[in-house]
Amino acid sequence: MNTKKTINNLVPYPVIVLAAGGDVDAINAVLRHFGEYIIVLATKRLYDEDGNPYLCVDEGLRRRLETKLITAILNFDAA
């Protein structure tokens, strides 16, 4: 399956239709497309014992966001 991002950086419609139909490869392509954005949303600023800030990806939040995306994909009406 060709999952290249198009020039306008959209997921190709045929991939969305396949993903909405439950095609695992297509769902993974959509997850890869939004992967960096999900990581940004799941990143939190934490502080060490000296009060120095550092960034950390909340893996639980990342997984919840991915689950929400998968649910939205499977509920998408491509007709």
N, C-alpha and C positions, 0 to 999 in steps of 0.2 A: 504494500500500500504506500503510495506516495503521500507523505505528510508534510511536504515542504510548506513553509509559510509563504503566503502570497505577498506581492509588493505592498499591499495595503494592510498587511499583518492581520488578516482575518482567517479564521478556520474555514477551509473550503466547505461549501454547503453539502456536497456529497458525503463528506466525512461526518458532518453533523447528522445527516439522515441515517447513516449507518450506525452512529453512536446511539441515536434515539431508538434504533431498532435492537440495540443490545449487543452490537458487535464489539467485542473486547478490545481488539486492536484500535478501532476508531475511538473508543472511550479513552484508551491510554494516550492516543494522539491528542485529544482535547486536553487531558490532564497535563501532558507535556507542554502544550501551548500556554496554559495558564500557570504552570509550575512556579516560575519566577515571581509572578504576581502574588500567588498564594503564600510564598515564602516571605515576601515583603509584608503582607498582611499579618502573618503569624510571628513576626519578629518583635521581641520585647526588649526594652532597655532594663537591665538589671544592674545591681551595684555589688561590688565585692566588699569584704570586711573593712577595707580602708576607704570606702565611699567612692571608689573609681567606677564610672559607668562602663558597661560592655553590652553588646547586643547578643541576643540568644534567640534561636528559633524555638518557639513553643511547639513541640511535636504533637501534642494533643490537639492544640488549636489547628495546626496544619492538617491533621487527619480529619478533623471535623469539617473544615472548609472543603477538602477534597470530597468528603462524603456528601456534603450539600451540593457540590457541583455535579457529582454522579447522579444524585437524585433528580436534579433539575434536567440533566441530559435525558434521563430515562422517562421523565414526565413531559418532555418537549413533544408537541404535536407538529410533526414535519409536513402534514398534509396541507 
